[in-house]
Amino acid sequence: MKKVLLVLLAAGIFGFVACGESSEQKASKEKAMADSIAAAQADSISNAASMAADSAATDSSAADSTK
């Protein structure tokens, strides 16, 4: 009985390992992650530029009001 269970366990482990991700699935996940990072960087740059423009406008209006 122990040998039968051992064989079934070995077959189960082999089947689990054999049914892993394909290289296409791995490449798809890597591309999705790279796209997500690129989008986050673009959003961050856009927000920084917007904040810099707002800061410049605030600074120039403060300078105008002191004259």
Backbone as a chain_set.jsonl record, in Angstrom:
{"seq": "MKKVLLVLLAAGIFGFVACGESSEQKASKEKAMADSIAAAQADSISNAASMAADSAATDSSAADSTK", "coords": {"N": [[0.819, -1.18, 0.0], [1.994, 1.202, 0.756], [3.825, 1.585, -1.273], [2.186, 2.02, -3.469], [0.953, 4.423, -2.76], [3.224, 6.033, -2.695], [4.012, 5.981, -5.383], [1.767, 7.225, -6.547], [1.961, 9.723, -5.322], [4.428, 10.608, -6.346], [3.75, 10.72, -9.065], [1.814, 12.691, -8.953], [3.308, 14.919, -8.109], [5.068, 15.143, -10.272], [3.215, 15.69, -12.323], [2.233, 18.153, -11.414], [4.502, 19.809, -11.607], [5.046, 19.602, -14.323], [2.945, 20.938, -15.473], [3.43, 23.669, -15.473], [3.93, 27.234, -16.099], [3.993, 28.341, -19.493], [6.542, 29.462, -21.794], [5.536, 31.533, -23.281], [3.513, 32.541, -21.659], [5.029, 33.475, -19.516], [6.533, 35.464, -20.801], [4.476, 37.169, -21.531], [3.57, 38.032, -19.013], [5.875, 39.392, -18.135], [6.002, 41.438, -20.035], [3.622, 42.798, -19.467], [4.202, 43.719, -16.903], [6.365, 45.424, -17.454], [5.068, 47.31, -19.078], [3.303, 48.374, -17.222], [5.07, 49.572, -15.406], [6.227, 51.496, -17.078], [3.987, 53.088, -17.617], [3.436, 54.061, -15.055], [5.744, 55.564, -14.578], [5.506, 57.522, -16.578], [3.176, 58.78, -15.715], [4.057, 59.769, -13.277], [6.035, 61.583, -14.097], [4.437, 63.365, -15.511], [2.815, 64.342, -13.429], [4.787, 65.61, -11.88], [5.655, 67.627, -13.622], [3.316, 69.102, -13.816], [3.02, 69.948, -11.163], [5.297, 71.534, -10.95], [4.714, 73.562, -12.762], [2.464, 74.693, -11.543], [3.657, 75.577, -9.197], [5.433, 77.478, -10.19], [3.625, 79.338, -11.217], [2.374, 80.161, -8.889], [4.525, 81.279, -7.521], [5.159, 83.413, -9.224], [2.822, 84.942, -9.078], [2.877, 85.672, -6.439], [5.128, 87.285, -6.407], [4.248, 89.387, -8.018], [2.279, 90.547, -6.427], [3.683, 91.748, -4.43], [4.765, 94.025, -5.403]], "CA": [[0.0, 0.0, 0.0], [2.879, 2.347, 0.815], [4.43, 1.771, -2.591], [1.16, 2.588, -4.34], [0.826, 5.829, -2.392], [4.446, 6.7, -3.105], [3.944, 6.138, -6.836], [0.763, 8.256, -6.812], [2.524, 10.999, -4.893], [5.441, 10.97, -7.333], [3.043, 11.096, -10.287], [1.17, 13.98, -8.693], [4.339, 15.964, -8.118], [5.513, 15.281, -11.661], [2.15, 16.376, -13.059], [2.175, 19.544, -10.965], [5.653, 20.512, -12.161], [4.94, 19.602, -15.779], [1.876, 21.849, -15.892], [3.823, 25.031, -15.14], [3.701, 28.256, -17.115], [4.764, 28.236, -20.722], [7.411, 30.62, -22.004], [4.682, 32.615, -23.781], [2.839, 33.132, -20.505], [6.04, 34.22, -18.77], [6.845, 36.666, -21.575], [3.315, 38.045, -21.432], [3.592, 38.645, -17.679], [6.978, 40.34, -18.083], [5.621, 42.597, -20.842], [2.601, 43.524, -18.726], [4.867, 44.411, -15.805], [7.134, 46.518, -18.042], [4.104, 48.322, -19.498], [2.793, 49.009, -16.005], [6.134, 50.434, -14.892], [6.345, 52.632, -17.991], [2.832, 53.954, -17.403], [3.61, 54.718, -13.763], [6.785, 56.572, -14.73], [4.95, 58.615, -17.371], [2.245, 59.486, -14.851], [4.858, 60.485, -12.287], [6.658, 62.721, -14.788], [3.354, 64.301, -15.797], [2.451, 64.99, -12.17], [5.881, 66.488, -11.479], [5.617, 68.795, -14.497], [2.142, 69.879, -13.416], [3.318, 70.59, -9.885], [6.298, 72.57, -11.203], [4.018, 74.675, -13.407], [1.643, 75.324, -10.514], [4.564, 76.247, -8.282], [5.945, 78.657, -10.888], [2.536, 80.292, -11.298], [2.169, 80.678, -7.536], [5.655, 82.138, -7.217], [5.086, 84.658, -10.003], [1.732, 85.765, -8.58], [3.335, 86.224, -5.163], [6.059, 88.357, -6.725], [3.463, 90.49, -8.547], [1.499, 91.174, -5.374], [4.577, 92.509, -3.534], [5.203, 95.275, -6.061]], "C": [[0.87, 1.253, 0.0], [3.497, 2.638, -0.548], [3.44, 2.406, -3.56], [0.998, 4.081, -4.048], [2.049, 6.635, -2.815], [4.447, 6.95, -4.61], [2.929, 7.221, -7.201], [1.267, 9.646, -6.426], [3.558, 11.493, -5.898], [4.786, 11.42, -8.639], [2.363, 12.452, -10.12], [2.156, 15.129, -8.72], [4.84, 16.202, -9.531], [4.477, 16.03, -12.488], [2.052, 17.84, -12.686], [3.304, 20.372, -11.576], [5.538, 20.635, -13.677], [3.897, 20.592, -16.281], [2.174, 23.291, -15.513], [3.527, 25.988, -16.289], [4.543, 27.995, -18.352], [5.616, 29.491, -20.88], [6.604, 31.809, -22.533], [3.97, 33.316, -22.627], [3.817, 33.955, -19.674], [6.376, 35.522, -19.487], [5.699, 37.665, -21.5], [3.274, 38.756, -20.079], [4.695, 39.69, -17.573], [6.653, 41.596, -18.873], [4.582, 43.438, -20.117], [3.23, 44.312, -17.577], [5.666, 45.608, -16.338], [6.216, 47.65, -18.49], [3.559, 49.087, -18.301], [3.82, 49.968, -15.421], [6.275, 51.672, -15.77], [5.18, 53.609, -17.805], [2.95, 54.712, -16.088], [4.673, 55.816, -13.85], [6.261, 57.769, -15.52], [3.985, 59.441, -16.538], [2.991, 60.319, -13.82], [5.502, 61.72, -12.9], [5.61, 63.786, -15.092], [2.941, 65.055, -14.536], [3.531, 65.963, -11.714], [5.888, 67.757, -12.323], [4.445, 69.704, -14.13], [2.402, 70.622, -12.11], [4.333, 71.718, -10.06], [5.639, 73.787, -11.844], [3.149, 75.419, -12.401], [2.505, 76.13, -9.55], [5.098, 77.53, -8.907], [4.862, 79.728, -10.972], [2.292, 80.929, -9.934], [3.291, 81.635, -7.171], [5.565, 83.46, -7.961], [3.938, 85.535, -9.524], [2.091, 86.37, -7.241], [4.297, 87.378, -5.397], [5.318, 89.583, -7.238], [2.727, 91.239, -7.434], [2.387, 91.979, -4.419], [5.023, 93.812, -4.13], [4.328, 96.431, -5.696]], "O": [[0.548, 2.243, -0.658], [3.67, 3.796, -0.927], [3.822, 3.24, -4.381], [0.915, 4.898, -4.965], [1.925, 7.783, -3.242], [4.845, 8.026, -5.058], [3.198, 8.048, -8.072], [1.018, 10.623, -7.132], [3.561, 12.67, -6.26], [5.224, 12.396, -9.249], [2.343, 13.261, -11.047], [1.876, 16.186, -9.284], [5.016, 17.35, -9.941], [4.829, 16.911, -13.272], [1.813, 18.685, -13.549], [3.086, 21.503, -12.01], [5.896, 21.666, -14.246], [3.978, 21.036, -17.426], [1.248, 24.061, -15.257], [2.954, 25.606, -17.309], [5.663, 27.493, -18.264], [5.418, 30.472, -20.163], [6.946, 32.96, -22.264], [3.842, 34.541, -22.621], [3.46, 35.025, -19.181], [6.49, 36.569, -18.85], [5.928, 38.871, -21.414], [2.977, 39.949, -20.012], [4.487, 40.755, -16.991], [6.984, 42.701, -18.443], [4.653, 44.666, -20.148], [2.832, 45.446, -17.311], [5.645, 46.683, -15.738], [6.544, 48.823, -18.306], [3.376, 50.303, -18.362], [3.467, 51.065, -14.986], [6.427, 52.78, -15.257], [5.377, 54.824, -17.834], [2.597, 55.889, -16.021], [4.512, 56.882, -13.255], [6.545, 58.913, -15.165], [3.972, 60.668, -16.638], [2.599, 61.448, -13.526], [5.513, 62.786, -12.285], [5.875, 64.979, -14.945], [2.741, 66.269, -14.574], [3.213, 67.039, -11.208], [6.103, 68.848, -11.796], [4.573, 70.928, -14.135], [2.044, 71.791, -11.972], [4.238, 72.746, -9.39], [5.972, 74.922, -11.504], [3.105, 76.649, -12.411], [2.132, 77.228, -9.137], [5.206, 78.554, -8.233], [5.159, 80.913, -10.814], [2.028, 82.129, -9.852], [3.045, 82.686, -6.579], [5.86, 84.514, -7.396], [4.057, 86.76, -9.555], [1.652, 87.477, -6.932], [4.277, 88.355, -4.649], [5.71, 90.709, -6.931], [2.576, 92.458, -7.513], [1.878, 92.814, -3.671], [5.608, 94.638, -3.43], [4.556, 97.548, -6.16]]}, "num_chains": 1, "name": "protein.A"}
